[in-house]
Amino acid sequence: MTITEKYINKILPYLDNDIETEKINGLISYKFACPFCHIYSDSEDSRKNKCASLTPIQGSYDYKFICMRSRSNECRRIYGGRSFHNFLAMYNPALFRQYKKELATL
C-alpha cells in the first residue's frame, strides 16, 4: 500500500457513507458526493449524487480528484482535476500536514 492509498483510506470516512468503488488502471477508483459543491444543489437527491471521484492516474500510483458538477471554486475541473495532494490540503489540512511529513521521510 502506498502512502497516498493509506491517506485515501483515512479520508474516505469523512467524505460519504456510501462510497462506490471501481477498478481503473489496476487501482481502485472511489466515487462519492462532492464535499465542496453538494451544498449548492437544490434537492436532497442531487446533493447525494456521486459526482466526485478520486481516480488513479495511469502509469503512476498517484490519484486525482475530479468533480463532474464543478459548482464551487474548490472542485472546478481546472486542467482535468486536482491532485490528491491539493485535494487533501483543501479538504483536511490537519491530515494533509501528516501526509506531507510522511512523504518527507521517504
Beta strands, then each sheet from edge to edge (+ up, - down):
strand 1: 20-24
strand 2: 27-32
strand 3: 52-56
strand 4: 63-67
strand 5: 82-83
sheet 1: 1+ 2- 3+ 4- 5+
end
